Amino acid sequence: MITIKKVSGHKTGEHPYSPDTTGTYLVTDNGKEFTIVYRSHSHGSSFALEGEKGSLYTDSETDTVHNQVVKLGGACGLNIDDTLIEGLSPRALQGVIFAEQNRIAEEITLTTEEHE
């Protein structure tokens, strides 16, 4: 079972009609708590764990969530640190997208058929 509750949200763009927003969600995925920051802007959107560097992404082949940090390395190369986020499922991120797109502020619960 996954529960998702929006704990804060605000516009981040300088222009009053800017689509830039940031929403912070408390997500509980099978007993583990995560605070996820969802940023939406004119060029797309991104997820991050609150207080952490990098961006969250889902790996559809392994059905897992990872945090990726990209930074400049030596000789103009890139260092990529990719970490599996244990206990956070892709469905939780889908739930955050659903809550953000539908402007849901109250807690929502996601279940699978086996839990119903």
Secondary structure as the mmCIF struct_conf table of DSSP 4:
data_model
#
loop_
_struct_conf.conf_type_id
_struct_conf.id
_struct_conf.beg_label_comp_id
_struct_conf.beg_label_asym_id
_struct_conf.beg_label_seq_id
_struct_conf.end_label_comp_id
_struct_conf.end_label_asym_id
_struct_conf.end_label_seq_id
STRN STRN1 ILE A 2 LYS A 11
BEND BEND1 GLU A 14 HIS A 15
TURN_TY1_P TURN_TY1_P1 PRO A 16 TYR A 17
STRN STRN2 THR A 21 ASP A 29
TURN_TY1_P TURN_TY1_P2 ASN A 30 GLY A 31
STRN STRN3 LYS A 32 HIS A 41
TURN_TY1_P TURN_TY1_P3 SER A 42 HIS A 43
STRN STRN4 GLY A 44 LEU A 49
TURN_TY1_P TURN_TY1_P4 GLU A 50 GLY A 51
BEND BEND2 LYS A 53 GLY A 54
STRN STRN5 SER A 55 ASP A 59
TURN_TY1_P TURN_TY1_P5 SER A 60 ASP A 63
STRN STRN6 THR A 64 LEU A 72
HELX_RH_3T_P HELX_RH_3T_P1 GLY A 74 CYS A 76
STRN STRN7 LEU A 78 LEU A 84
TURN_TY1_P TURN_TY1_P6 GLU A 86 GLY A 87
HELX_RH_AL_P HELX_RH_AL_P1 PRO A 90 GLN A 101
TURN_TY1_P TURN_TY1_P7 ASN A 102 ARG A 103
BEND BEND3 GLU A 106 GLU A 106
STRN STRN8 ILE A 108 LEU A 110
HELX_RH_3T_P HELX_RH_3T_P2 GLU A 113 HIS A 115
#
